Amino acid sequence: MPEEARQVPPEIEDYLIALFARAGQIGGAIGGGAAGSHGGARGGARGAARLKTKVEERSGDVPGTADQVATRLTGAFQKANRLEAGDHLRLAVPLGLTGLQQIIIDAELSPADDASVHVRLRGFGKEGLLSRNPTRSVTDRAWAAITSTAR
């Protein structure tokens, strides 16, 4: 994958770090009240900043209009939150029971011809040492959803 594709937009990096800070804040509050909450948030943010953000990319021409592709993508992730992203579609897909780990799916849609749309789909996630590759799994699921016309 080219180095340009591996670059993580600053707003996505900040969002992912904030998730870890929130998780640390919750954990710190359980054991240490307000002071623990603050310290946990700070520790969670520092830990997340040290973790490299994993980037997965898929691209190609997909059948349908941009609206149809966007509908297929959002339909694949019922619990996803839509994030501000200017001229493209960005979803935060929560994982697990708590949803504290999230994978960001970023889809840039541009017309290819009358019957298809060119899509550049990228997935971003913070993964630890014992990863089960959630960034790759969610990105693969997103790509499968938008390339499928059987709905």
C-alpha positions in Angstrom: 0.0 0.0 0.0 1.5 3.4 -0.9 2.6 5.6 2.0 -0.1 8.2 1.1 -2.8 5.6 1.8 -1.3 4.7 5.2 -1.5 8.3 6.4 -4.1 8.7 9.1 -6.1 12.0 9.0 -5.6 13.9 12.2 -9.3 14.0 13.1 -9.4 10.2 13.0 -6.3 9.8 15.1 -7.7 12.3 17.7 -11.1 10.4 17.7 -9.4 7.1 18.3 -7.2 8.5 21.1 -10.3 10.1 22.7 -11.9 6.6 22.8 -9.0 5.2 24.8 -9.0 8.2 27.1 -12.8 7.6 27.8 -12.1 4.0 28.5 -9.3 5.0 30.9 -11.6 7.5 32.5 -14.2 4.9 33.2 -11.7 2.4 34.6 -10.0 5.1 36.8 -13.3 6.3 38.2 -14.1 2.7 39.4 -11.0 2.5 41.5 -10.2 6.1 42.4 -13.1 8.5 42.1 -12.6 11.8 40.4 -8.8 11.7 40.7 -8.7 8.2 39.3 -11.0 9.2 36.5 -8.7 12.1 35.5 -5.5 9.9 35.7 -7.1 7.1 33.9 -8.1 9.3 31.0 -4.6 10.7 30.8 -3.1 7.3 30.9 -5.5 5.9 28.3 -4.7 8.8 25.9 -1.0 8.4 26.3 -1.2 4.6 25.7 -3.3 5.2 22.6 -0.9 7.8 21.2 1.9 5.2 21.4 -0.2 2.5 19.5 0.2 2.8 15.8 -3.1 3.2 13.9 -3.7 0.2 11.6 -4.9 1.2 8.1 -6.6 -1.1 5.6 -7.6 0.1 2.1 -9.8 -1.3 -0.6 -10.7 0.5 -3.9 -12.5 -0.1 -7.1 -15.6 0.5 -9.1 -18.8 -0.6 -7.4 -22.2 -1.1 -9.0 -25.0 1.5 -8.3 -25.2 5.2 -7.5 -23.4 6.9 -4.7 -26.6 7.0 -2.6 -27.1 3.2 -3.1 -23.5 2.4 -2.1 -23.8 4.7 1.0 -27.1 3.0 1.9 -25.5 -0.5 1.6 -22.6 0.6 3.7 -24.6 2.1 6.5 -27.0 -0.8 6.4 -24.2 -3.2 7.1 -23.4 -1.5 10.5 -26.6 -0.9 12.4 -24.8 0.4 15.5 -22.4 2.6 13.7 -22.2 6.4 14.3 -21.9 8.7 11.4 -19.0 11.2 11.8 -18.4 14.5 10.1 -16.2 14.0 7.1 -16.8 16.8 4.6 -17.5 15.3 1.2 -17.3 11.6 2.0 -19.0 9.0 4.3 -17.3 8.2 7.6 -18.6 5.7 10.2 -17.4 4.8 13.6 -18.2 1.1 14.0 -18.3 -0.1 17.7 -16.9 -3.5 18.6 -17.6 -5.8 21.5 -20.1 -5.5 24.3 -19.1 -2.1 25.4 -18.3 -0.5 22.1 -15.2 1.2 23.5 -13.1 -0.1 20.7 -14.1 1.3 17.4 -13.0 1.0 13.8 -13.4 4.1 11.6 -14.6 3.4 8.0 -14.0 6.2 5.6 -15.5 5.9 2.1 -14.8 8.4 -0.7 -17.3 8.0 -3.5 -16.9 9.5 -6.9 -18.8 8.8 -10.1 -17.2 6.3 -12.4 -19.9 6.1 -15.1 -23.7 5.9 -15.2 -23.9 2.4 -13.6 -21.1 2.5 -11.1 -19.2 4.5 -8.5 -15.5 4.5 -7.8 -14.9 3.9 -4.1 -11.8 4.3 -2.0 -12.6 2.6 1.3 -10.2 2.9 4.3 -10.5 1.4 7.7 -8.6 2.8 10.7 -8.2 1.2 14.1 -5.9 1.0 17.2 -4.9 -2.6 17.7 -2.9 -4.1 20.6 -0.2 -6.8 20.5 -2.7 -9.7 20.7 -4.8 -8.4 17.8 -7.5 -10.4 16.1 -7.2 -8.0 13.2 -10.5 -6.1 13.8 -9.5 -3.3 11.4 -9.1 -5.8 8.5 -12.3 -7.7 9.5 -14.5 -4.6 9.6 -13.0 -3.2 6.4 -13.5 -6.5 4.6 -17.2 -6.6 5.9 -17.7 -3.0 4.6 -16.2 -3.8 1.2 -18.4 -6.9 0.9 -21.5 -4.9 1.8 -20.9 -2.2 -0.8 -19.9 -4.6 -3.6 -22.9 -6.8 -3.1 -26.0 -5.9 -5.1 -28.1 -8.7 -3.7 -30.3 -6.7 -1.3 
